[in-house]
Amino acid sequence: MAEEAAGWGGREAGEIFSACRLLFSDPAYMGRIQDMIRREQVSAEYGVFSVSEALFQEFCSMEEEYLRARSADIRDAELRLLRLLGDEAEGEVSPGPCILFAEELLPGDLLKLSPKDLLAVVTRQGSSLSHAAILARTMGIPAVTGIDLPQEAEGRLAAVEGDAGFVWLEPDQEKLSSLRKKQAESARETEELLALKDLPAVSKSGRRIRLYANIGGLSDLKEALSRGAEGVGLFRTEFLYLGRTAPPGEEEQFQIYRAAAEALRGKPLILRTFDIGADKQVSYLQQEREENPAMGYRGIRIGLDRPELLKPQLRAALRAGLYGNLSIMYPMITSIRELSGLRRLLREAEEELLQEGLPFRKGIRQGVMIETPAAAVTADLLIREADFFSIGTNDLTQYTYAADRQNHRLAGCGDPSREALLRLIRYTVKAAHKAGKEAAVCGELAADRSLTGFFLELGIDELSVSPGMLLPLRKGIREEA
């Protein structure tokens, strides 16, 4: 399947199926199924269903959209196993040129359809970040999710605007003419954006800012590089820890970090140490239920409390540092004491590697994520022990305005002008620059075009955004006065 997909959309399309392959070889998944079959004497099909559904619900309940989208990979693996156990053959479907309406679409489903026959895909369930949606885009097929599907759509004329997420049934001639005009304009805009891929992000007044990518894995990195990423400003390593019965080992992490560093060929790679906890719970920590997990036992609080979890990651990062321009970044810092403890833990990891005769990168850069008001207002103290700052605006916003990001009723809370938040950002950047060190923004606001002028004026050294936002943001910066 991977080879077939790669034939359509290149190596990146083929690697969409790596999640399924990894699940089939992961004892945290297959082992749980086998244990259930032995322990409870259930059928293989029931074991696959029960374990997969529990894992599926775990991912569905996560706050971050990227993580929720990975639930589709669990479902894909589950259905594929159930089909194999039931000896159900999968034939190719050739419906002819059409727009496909479906309840849900998995990557394997797309392989049953000829790309030349598929004009667009519309589903009720799923996410724009799901592997099926990514694969569709790689194949050049517009995909819209979250649409209530009409019962009587079969055989009728429909139109899909993938970027905007709109679907029309029986559009009139005026609408069709308007959409065809948009089609032509979109093709021109795509060409213009791609032409900017290798140009620097410099405003008209000459202000320069580097554009990095936020990634969750190697597949994201390939998309980022294809869109002109100058580095990775945030590698969310906690994705490696989720959906398992045990944390990833040092060697597994080393291989992944090394592959990322080598793929970047000298461009910066900033690994954020695992930020598990809060909305990213893992079963093997056996954490107690917390009334307010966003302010609870998470991130470096777990790492400092349980160094046996964090130290393998630090060792893996130190070893991978020999293969590229790699830095380490610590999330959820609130005090100089925490940062000092983390630096001490890194020194211990270095000493262990030295004693074991394992090569590693000496003097690796260590940064701090500014995600709490406590970190922002003590930035002048933290920068004495940090090599750089990266401002995580997602958490910094919720903690500044005491508004839980997961509570939809609080969406309008806080100052519409964001003055309190912008003051914290301004103070953080000034503290870093006064010490001769760099400050970046890696939260959602980094891609907010209404703040681009503010970031340029403030002298932010880099903005780190999702791969899909790199080209539009580069264009916006170059158009900024």
Residue pairs with C-beta under 8 A, 6 or more apart in sequence:
1 17
1 107
1 108
1 111
2 14
2 15
2 16
2 17
2 18
2 21
3 14
4 111
5 13
5 14
5 16
5 17
5 107
5 110
5 111
5 135
6 13
6 14
8 115
8 138
8 139
9 135
9 138
9 139
10 138
11 222
12 138
12 219
12 222
12 223
12 226
13 135
13 138
13 139
15 218
15 219
15 222
16 107
16 131
16 134
16 135
16 138
16 219
17 107
18 219
19 70
19 73
19 76
19 77
19 131
20 73
20 76
20 77
20 80
20 107
20 108
23 29
23 30
23 73
23 74
23 77
24 30
24 77
24 81
26 244
27 245
28 243
28 244
28 245
28 246
29 51
29 55
29 77
29 243
29 244
31 245
32 51
32 245
33 44
33 47
33 48
33 51
33 52
34 47
36 42
36 47
36 50
36 51
37 43
37 44
37 47
40 47
42 50
44 85
45 82
45 85
45 86
48 78
48 81
48 82
48 85
49 78
49 82
52 74
52 75
52 77
52 78
52 81
53 78
55 74
55 243
56 71
56 74
56 75
56 78
58 243
58 281
58 283
59 67
59 68
59 70
59 71
59 74
59 242
59 243
60 68
60 71
62 68
62 279
62 280
63 278
63 279
63 280
63 405
63 406
64 279
64 280
65 127
65 129
66 129
66 216
66 236
67 239
67 242
67 279
67 280
68 127
69 126
69 127
69 128
69 129
69 130
69 131
69 133
70 239
70 242
70 243
72 104
72 106
72 126
72 127
72 130
72 131
72 132
73 131
74 243
75 104
75 106
76 106
76 107
76 108
76 131
79 106
79 108
80 108
83 90
90 108
90 112
91 112
92 111
92 112
92 113
92 114
93 112
93 113
94 113
94 114
94 117
95 113
95 117
96 117
97 116
97 117
97 119
98 117
98 118
98 119
99 119
99 120
99 121
99 122
99 158
99 160
100 113
100 118
100 120
100 121
100 122
101 122
101 123
101 149
101 150
101 153
102 109
102 121
102 122
102 123
102 124
102 149
103 123
103 124
103 125
103 149
104 123
104 124
104 125
104 126
105 121
105 123
105 126
105 132
105 136
105 143
106 132
107 131
107 132
107 135
109 132
110 118
110 121
110 132
110 135
110 136
110 139
115 139
115 140
115 141
118 139
118 141
119 141
119 142
119 160
120 141
120 142
120 143
120 144
120 160
120 162
121 132
121 136
121 141
121 142
121 143
121 144
122 143
122 144
122 145
122 147
122 149
122 158
122 160
122 167
123 143
123 144
123 145
123 146
123 147
123 149
124 145
124 146
124 147
124 148
124 149
125 145
125 146
126 132
126 133
126 145
126 146
127 133
127 145
128 143
128 145
130 145
132 143
133 143
133 145
134 219
134 223
136 142
136 143
137 143
137 162
142 160
142 161
142 162
142 163
143 162
144 160
144 161
144 162
144 165
144 166
144 167
145 165
146 165
147 165
147 167
150 169
153 169
156 169
156 170
157 169
157 170
157 171
158 167
158 168
158 169
158 170
158 171
159 167
159 168
159 171
159 175
159 176
159 179
160 166
160 167
160 168
161 167
161 179
161 182
163 186
168 175
171 179
192 475
193 471
193 472
193 474
193 475
194 471
196 228
196 471
196 474
196 475
196 478
197 227
197 228
197 471
197 474
198 228
199 474
199 478
200 208
201 208
201 209
201 210
201 211
201 473
201 474
201 477
201 478
202 208
202 209
202 477
202 478
203 456
203 477
203 478
203 480
203 481
204 478
204 479
204 480
204 481
205 480
205 481
207 456
207 457
207 459
207 480
209 455
209 456
209 460
209 461
209 462
209 463
209 477
210 230
210 231
210 461
210 462
210 463
211 228
211 229
211 230
211 462
211 463
211 464
211 465
211 470
211 473
211 474
211 477
212 229
212 230
212 231
212 232
212 233
212 234
212 268
212 270
212 440
212 442
212 462
212 463
212 464
212 465
213 220
213 221
213 224
213 227
213 229
213 231
213 232
213 233
213 234
213 464
213 465
213 466
213 467
213 470
214 232
214 233
214 234
214 236
214 442
214 464
214 465
214 466
214 467
215 221
215 224
215 232
215 234
215 235
215 236
215 260
215 467
216 235
216 236
216 239
217 239
217 256
218 256
218 259
218 260
218 263
220 467
221 232
221 260
221 263
221 264
222 263
223 467
223 468
224 232
224 467
224 470
225 263
225 264
227 467
227 468
227 470
227 471
228 470
228 471
228 474
229 267
229 467
229 470
230 267
230 268
230 462
231 264
231 267
231 268
231 269
231 270
231 325
231 462
232 260
232 264
232 267
232 268
232 269
232 270
232 464
233 268
233 270
233 390
233 440
233 442
233 462
233 463
233 464
234 270
234 272
234 329
234 390
234 442
234 464
235 257
235 260
235 269
235 270
235 271
235 272
236 272
236 275
237 253
237 271
237 272
237 273
237 274
237 313
238 272
238 274
238 275
238 276
238 280
240 248
240 252
240 253
240 256
240 274
241 247
241 248
241 274
241 276
241 282
242 276
242 280
242 282
244 282
244 284
245 283
245 284
246 284
247 282
247 284
247 309
247 312
249 312
250 312
250 313
250 315
250 316
251 316
253 312
253 313
253 316
253 317
254 315
254 316
254 319
254 320
257 269
257 271
257 316
257 317
257 320
257 326
258 319
258 320
258 323
258 324
260 269
260 320
260 324
261 269
261 320
261 321
261 323
261 324
261 325
261 326
262 323
262 324
264 324
264 325
265 324
266 324
266 325
267 324
267 325
268 325
268 327
269 324
269 325
269 326
269 327
270 326
270 327
270 328
270 329
270 367
270 390
270 464
271 317
271 326
271 327
271 328
271 329
272 329
272 330
272 331
272 369
273 299
273 300
273 303
273 310
273 313
273 314
273 328
273 329
273 330
273 331
274 299
274 302
274 303
274 309
274 310
274 313
275 298
275 299
275 331
275 332
276 282
276 285
276 298
276 299
276 302
277 287
277 293
277 296
277 297
277 298
277 299
277 301
277 302
278 293
278 294
278 296
278 298
279 293
279 294
279 406
281 287
281 293
285 302
287 297
288 297
290 296
290 297
294 395
294 398
294 404
294 405
294 406
295 399
297 305
298 332
299 331
299 332
300 310
300 330
300 331
300 332
300 333
300 338
300 342
301 332
302 309
302 310
303 309
303 310
303 342
303 345
304 310
304 338
304 341
304 342
304 345
307 345
307 348
310 345
311 345
311 348
311 349
311 352
314 328
314 345
314 346
314 349
315 349
315 352
315 353
315 360
317 326
317 328
317 364
318 346
318 349
318 350
318 353
318 360
318 361
318 364
319 353
319 358
319 359
319 360
319 361
320 326
320 361
321 360
321 361
321 364
322 359
322 360
322 361
326 361
326 364
327 364
327 365
327 366
327 367
327 387
327 388
328 346
328 364
328 365
328 366
328 367
329 366
329 367
329 368
329 369
329 390
330 338
330 339
330 342
330 366
330 367
330 368
330 369
331 369
331 371
331 392
332 369
332 371
332 372
332 395
333 339
333 368
333 369
333 370
333 371
333 372
333 375
333 382
334 372
334 374
334 375
335 374
335 378
336 378
336 381
336 382
336 384
336 385
339 368
339 382
339 385
339 386
340 385
342 366
343 366
343 385
346 364
346 366
350 360
350 362
353 359
353 360
354 360
365 387
365 388
366 386
366 387
367 386
367 387
367 388
367 389
367 390
368 375
368 382
368 386
368 388
368 389
368 390
369 375
369 389
369 390
369 391
369 392
369 442
370 376
370 379
370 389
370 390
370 391
370 392
370 396
370 424
370 428
371 391
371 392
371 394
371 395
371 396
371 399
372 395
372 396
372 399
373 396
373 399
373 400
373 424
375 382
375 428
376 396
376 424
376 425
376 427
376 428
377 424
377 427
379 389
379 427
379 428
379 431
379 432
380 431
380 434
380 435
382 389
382 431
383 389
383 431
383 432
383 435
383 437
384 435
386 437
387 437
388 432
388 437
388 438
388 439
388 440
389 428
389 429
389 431
389 432
389 437
389 438
389 439
389 440
390 439
390 440
390 441
390 442
390 464
391 425
391 428
391 429
391 439
391 440
391 441
391 442
391 443
392 442
392 443
393 421
393 425
393 441
393 442
393 443
393 444
393 445
393 446
394 405
394 443
394 444
395 405
395 443
396 421
396 424
396 425
396 443
397 403
397 405
397 414
397 418
397 421
397 443
397 445
398 404
398 405
400 414
400 420
400 421
400 424
401 413
401 414
401 415
401 420
401 421
402 413
403 410
403 413
403 414
404 410
414 420
414 421
415 421
422 454
425 441
425 458
426 458
428 439
429 439
429 458
429 459
429 460
432 438
432 439
433 439
433 459
438 461
438 462
439 460
439 461
440 460
440 461
440 462
440 463
440 464
441 455
441 460
441 462
441 463
441 464
442 463
442 464
442 465
445 451
446 455
446 463
446 464
446 465
446 473
447 463
447 465
447 466
447 469
447 472
447 473
449 473
449 476
452 473
452 476
452 477
452 480
453 480
453 481
455 463
456 477
456 480
463 473
465 473
